[in-house]
């Protein structure tokens, strides 16, 4: 698994939405100013997160984006899967959408490499699915205060 730039930006802006959960939506412009992310790129990321069910959006001058559910119910795994797809390092090791490489000579169900990558995927998932957005936001705030 490699975290894409979209994944990094999603993880950088979502704590702002977590802190304002239950309040008015935050505009793309405000999020861009806080995190120095290009507006069109951020709009694509937020749209992807909305389509995946993690965010809601409101149009208009007071519009923007907000979390669909409490930050405690959104895991980092949910966020990364929404933006970057499966966590598996190779396609056949995905738990949600496995498929064999057509050029691979090994049987799908007995391949030693697939078995190894399933363990890698499971360990990545265990970490990312145990940490939620509320915990990440609190940790980020502590580190900012400590270093700021």
Secondary structure, 3 states (H helix, E strand, C coil): CCCCHHHHHHHHHHHHHHHCCCCCCECHHHHHHHHCCCHHHHHHHHHHHHHCCCEEEECCCCCEEEECCCHHHCEHHHHHHHHHCCCCCCHHHCCCCCCCCCCCCCCCCCCHHHHHHHHHHHHHHHHHHHCEHHHHHHHHHHHHHHHC
